Amino acid sequence: MRIQDHPILDFSKGRKVRFWFEDRELEGYEGEPIAAALHAAGVRVLSESPVRHRPRGFFCAIGNCSSCLMTVDGRPNVRVCVEALHEGMRVQKQRGGRGDLA
């Protein structure tokens, strides 16, 4: 499920690293967007809408929307579609809107 080839973007892989999503330990490649690593691990819901609490997934992938706002290493409202993955990161969903933790 990992994107391998793209006509415009370069997907060079860094070293394999481990990170935490909620209570699960996952693997990804250092430097790739956190959302890409989550998507490759089968995670499709990244957040939920603030008013109706509908699931949101990987949408624009360029940091313009708010569909991928998550808490990373205790920092809320991180756009994981453009935030680089590093060893040991802790990633959590936000529920109910910006800054509201589950």
QUIQUIVEN-V718201 format. One record per backbone hydrogen bond with DSSP energy under -0.5 kcal/mol. NH is the residue of the N-H (numbers start at 1). CO is the residue of the C=O. E is the energy in kcal/mol with one decimal. If there is no record, write none. Layout:
nh = [NH:NH]
co = [CO:CO]
e = [E:E]
//
This chain:
nh = [17:19:20:21:22:24:26:26:28:30:31:32:34:35:37:38:39:40:41:42:43:44:46:46:47:48:49:53:56:59:69:70:71:72:72:73:75:76:78:80:80:82:83:85:88:89:91:91:92:94:95:100:101:102]
co = [28:26:89:24:91:21:19:24:17:15:85:29:83:80:33:34:35:36:37:39:38:42:44:56:56:94:54:49:47:57:66:78:92:70:75:90:72:74:70:68:78:79:79:32:18:86:20:89:71:69:100:97:99:93]
e = [-2.8:-2.4:-3.3:-2.8:-2.8:-2.7:-3.3:-0.5:-2.3:-2.9:-2.7:-2.1:-2.4:-2.5:-1.8:-2.5:-2.6:-2.4:-1.2:-1.7:-2.6:-0.7:-0.6:-2.8:-1.6:-0.6:-2.7:-1.1:-2.9:-0.5:-1.1:-2.1:-2.5:-0.6:-2.4:-3.2:-2.2:-0.6:-2.8:-1.5:-1.2:-1.6:-0.7:-2.5:-3.5:-1.6:-3.0:-0.5:-2.6:-0.6:-1.2:-1.5:-0.7:-0.8]
//
